[in-house]
């Protein structure tokens, strides 16, 4: 077991699970990253979620499951049997190029010490909310349209509309969104049309006149066979003590330079902590070009260097990581990330592994990462 208690951010790592906890003045936030211990689609790993809830009297805010969609129904039944009512959004996704014969990772965000409310649309839990003295927080997941007969672009429009409806239930709107997750079925076949719809939605919402959210766009299928499933994080500050700003990447151009509407990272500063949300990042150079084609180890090295520079620009480092997701086009390449971390002396980090297409056919790896540090 490893534990770092030098700051209010602590991490406990045991075989198969990492738990990062952040002590705030009024509550404690937790991030769980669970690593299935074998290649079978066993749901015994959900016992870890139950044990965590019982030990901490915690409320789950959202959950991701990366693995075969064929196991979704049995998996959700197992989750309910083990944990009781699942009153939080569960986003279950399977990579486009993935055989779906196993679970590769599970990740959850939870909180203790404050009441949590749920957001339902058509009897499906798509969000949770809680508040403290600084702000109201909304976590959305498993958002998609129910009509999968529509075209992909129409499903995208409907899904963004659903996001607005869910935000309204939390007394928010899209101006409060700081981070999105966009999981597109067969992404490589329609990423440009998707970007056109997103850009138009952002223009209609006035997003380009204020903060453009950080984001991840990945190729995955989902159990409902829709064109996409989405999630979001929204924050509504109560005072001017909360500061939310875009963070540029020292080594990459703005994503808007190649017609993709997201920020490289977003920072949220509170009176006691600063949180950094780094978008899905891949091996793209300062001109927006893919580099190290067909060389996954070098793509990983470049991506990690880009993320490290973003972290350092905000006085953070790898030890500040609360959660991360590594997306691999070829799941066998996951060992290269472990090798990189070992060779470069990086600390153990809570990284969930997902088997997914990245937004370009020549990209083999993408990493998203959240980090936290105490503010002076």
Secondary structure, 3 states (H helix, E strand, C coil): CEECCCCCEEEEEECCEEEEEEECCCCEEEEEEECCCCCCCCCCCHHHHHHHHHHHCCEEEEEEEEECHHHHHHHHHHHHHHHCCCCCEEEEEEECCCCCCCEEEEEEEEEECCCCEEEEECCEEEEEEEECCCEEEEEEEEECCCCCCCCHHHHHHHHHHHHHHHHHHCCCCHHHEEEEEEEECCHHHCHHHHHHHHHHHHHHHCHHHCCCCEEEEEEEEECCCCCEEEEEEEEEECCCCCEEEEECCCCCCCHHHHCCCCECEEEEECCCEEEEEEEEECCECCCCCECCCCCHHHHHHHHHHHHHHHHHHCCCCHHHEEEEEEEECCHHHHHHHHHHHHHCCCCCCCEEEEECECCCCCCCEEEEEEEEEECC
